[in-house]
Amino acid sequence: MLRHLATLLLLATPALAEPKMNGPEFEAYATGKTLYFGTDGEAYGGEEYLENRRVRWSFLDGDCKEGYWYEAGEQICFVYEDTLDPHCWSFMRSATGLIARFENNPDYDELYEVEQADEPLLCLGPEVGV
């Protein structure tokens, strides 16, 4: 799967985007899917969009974070189990999928959707120590 993702990343190029998506548009687009994102030709991570605006995020390393999203103006904000600070993004649709712009830091690179899947993320579960 990662080889397929890498190939798609090489093909992903910024395309003209539509206006920012609102909450209902984002929800209709993403719910029930696992979306994989990349930036600068590299895999970045994937997120499962579950019912009731719940999400599961991973940097594709088997470590997954549970969270939820909400609409705040023209932004979609995410809160994850390991932090209470929201991560707010603007999402736009393009001919090749979503473009995500991190609004907490305008210097941050945009993320581009490179793949959609119906399967859940690979989550290895909590680390167990001795």
LODODO-175707 format. One record per atom (N, C-alpha, C, O): y, z, x; residue in one letter. Coordinates in steps of 0.2 Angstrom, whole numbers, plus 5000, padded with zeros to 4 digits. Atoms other than C-alpha are relative to their C-alpha. Layout:
YZXA ...
This chain:
499450005004M 500050005000M 500650005004M 501149975003M 499450004996L 501250045014L 500249935003L 500749925004L 499950074997R 500949875022R 500449954995R 500849924996R 499750045005H 501449795005H 500750024999H 501149984998H 499349985000L 502949905004L 500449985006L 501049965004L 499650034995A 503549855021A 500149935000A 500749915001A 499950075001T 503349675017T 500549994995T 501049954996T 499550015005L 504349695001L 500750025003L 501250005001L 499449974997L 505649795011L 500449945004L 501049935004L 499750054996L 505949645023L 500349944995L 500749914997L 499850055004L 506149525008L 500650034995L 501049994993L 499549985004A 507349644999A 500749995003A 500850015009A 499350014997T 509149595001T 500550024994T 500350014988T 499549985005P 510649654992P 500249944996P 500449894998P 499850055004A 511049554977A 500650024996A 500750084995A 499549985004L 512449554965L 499850054995L 499350034991L 500249955005A 512349704954A 500450004994A 501049984994A 499750005007E 512749734936E 500450075001E 500450115006E 499749945000P 513849884931P 499650065001P 499050055000P 500449944999K 513350064934K 499650014993K 499850004988K 500549985006M 511850114922M 500250074998M 500450115002M 499949945003N 512150254910N 499450044999N 498850015001N 500749965001G 510850394906G 499549974996G 498949964998G 500550035004P 510050304892P 499749945003P 499149925002P 500250064996E 509950144902E 499550015005E 499049985006E 500449984994F 509250224917F 499350034997F 498850015000F 500649975003E 507950324906E 499649954998E 499049954999E 500450065002A 507350164898A 499749965005A 499149945005A 500350044995Y 507150074914Y 499550045004Y 499050015006Y 500449964996A 506350214924A 499450044997A 498950045001A 500649955002T 505250324913T 499449974999T 499349914997T 500750025000G 503450304915G 499849965006G 499249935007G 500150044994K 503650214932K 500050045006K 500350105006K 499949984993T 503450254950T 500449955004T 500149895004T 499650054996L 504850174960L 500050015007L 500150075009L 500049994993Y 504850144978Y 500749975003Y 500849925001Y 499450024997F 506450134988F 500049995007F 499650025011F 500050014993G 506950075005G 500849995002G 501249984997G 499350014997T 508550055016T 499949975007T 499549995011T 500050034993D 508949945031D 499349985002D 499149985008D 500650034999G 507249865030G 499450055002G 498950035004G 500549954999E 506350035031E 499850034993E 500250044989E 500249975006A 505350125018A 500450075000A 500550105005A 499649945000Y 506350275012Y 499650064996Y 499550114998Y 500449955004G 505350364998G 499849974993G 500049914991G 500250025007G 504650354980G 500150054995G 500150114997G 499949955005E 504950444964E 499749984993E 499749924991E 500350005007E 503950464948E 500550024995E 500850074996E 499549985006Y 505050464932Y 499550014994Y 499249974991Y 500449985006L 504150564919L 500450014994L 501050014994L 499749985007E 504450614901E 500550055001E 500550095005E 499549955000N 505950724897N 500450015006N 500650065008N 499550004994R 506950674912R 499750045006R 500150065010R 500349974994R 505750754924R 499849955005R 499749895004R 500150044995V 505450684941V 499550035006V 499550095006V 500449984995R 504250694956R 500249965006R 500149905006R 499750044995W 505050634973W 499550025006W 499350075007W 500449994994S 504150604990S 500349955005S 500549905003S 499850044994F 504750535007F 499349965002F 499349935008F 500650044999L 502950455006L 499650035006L 499250005009L 500449964995D 502250595017D 499550044997D 499250085001D 500549965004G 501150675004G 500350064998G 500050104994G 499649945003D 502450815001D 500449984994D 500949944995D 499650025006C 503150804984C 500450054997C 500250114997C 499649955002K 504550894976K 500149984992K 500349934990K 499950005007E 504650924957E 500850014998E 501150055002E 499350005002G 506350904948G 500249974993G 499749964990G 499850035006Y 507350834934Y 500749975001Y 501049985007Y 499450034999W 508850724932W 500450014993W 500150024988W 499650005006Y 510350724920Y 500649955002Y 500749935007Y 499450044999E 511850614917E 500650045001E 500750094997E 499449974999A 513550664924A 500549955001A 500649925006A 499550064999G 514950534920G 499649945001G 499149924997G 500450064998E 514350374928E 499550015005E 499349965008E 500549984995Q 513150464939Q 499450034997Q 499450064992Q 500649975002I 511350514938I 499850055005I 499850035011I 500149944995C 511050684946C 499350035000C 499050044994C 500749984999F 509450754952F 500050075003F 500450095008F 500149944997V 508950934955V 499350015001V 498950004997V 500750004998Y 507350974964Y 499950085001Y 500350125002Y 500249934999E 506351134966E 500250045006E 500250105006E 499949964993D 506851174984D 500850005001D 501050035006D 499349994999T 508751164981T 500350004993T 500149964988T 499750005007L 509951204966L 500649955000L 500949944995L 499550054999D 511251074973D 499849944997D 499349914999D 500250075002P 511250914963P 500149955005P 500649955009P 499950064996H 511050754972H 500249944995H 499849924991H 499850055005C 512050624962C 500149935003C 500349925008C 500050074998W 511850434963W 500349964994W 500349984988W 499850055005S 512550284954S 499449955001S 499249935006S 500650055000F 511150154949F 500349944997F 500649944992F 499950065003M 511449974946M 499449965000M 499049965005M 500650055000R 510249834942R 500249945003R 500849925003R 499950064997S 510149684952S 499449954998S 498949974995S 500550055002A 509049524951A 499350035003A 498850015001A 500649984997T 507749614963T 499850074998T 499350105001T 500249935002G 507749794955G 500750045001G 501250025001G 499449965000L 508849944956L 500350015007L 500050005012L 499749984994I 510149984969I 500350074999I 500650084993I 499849945001A 510550164971A 500550025006A 500450015012A 499549984996R 512150234979R 500150075000R 500250104994R 499949934999F 512250414985F 500750024999F 501150015004F 499349985001E 513850484978E 500250065003E 500850075004E 499849944996N 513850654987N 500249985007N 500650025010N 499850024994N 514150555003N 500149935000N 499649895001N 499950075000P 514950385002P 499849965006P 499749905006P 500250044994D 514450345020D 499349995000D 499049965005D 500750015001Y 512650355015Y 499849934999Y 500149904995Y 500250075002D 511650195015D 499749994993D 499550044990D 500350025007E 511150114998E 499350005001E 499049985006E 500850015001L 509350124993L 499949944995L 500349934990L 500250065004Y 508549964986Y 499350014997Y 498850035001Y 500750005003E 507049964974E 499649945003E 499849895003E 500450054997V 505649874983V 499349994996V 499049944997V 500750015003E 504149904972E 500050054994E 500350104994E 500149965005Q 503649974955Q 499250014999Q 498949965001Q 500749995001A 501950054951A 499950044994A 500450084992A 500249965005D 501050134936D 499750065002D 499650114999D 500349944998E 500150254947E 500450055003E 501050045005E 499649944998P 500750424952P 500150005008P 499749965011P 500049994992L 501350464970L 499450045003L 499150074999L 500549974997L 500150524982L 500350075002L 500750075007L 499849934998C 500450714983C 499450045002C 499050054998C 500649974997L 499350814994L 500050084998L 499550114999L 500049935003G 499850984986G 500350055006G 500550035011G 499649954996P 500551144994P 499650015007P 498950015007P 500349984994E 500151185012E 499750075000E 500150124997E 500349935000V 498951335014V 500050035007V 499750005011V 500049974993G 499251445029G 499450065001G 499150074996G 500649954999V 498051575037V 500450075000V 500050125001V 
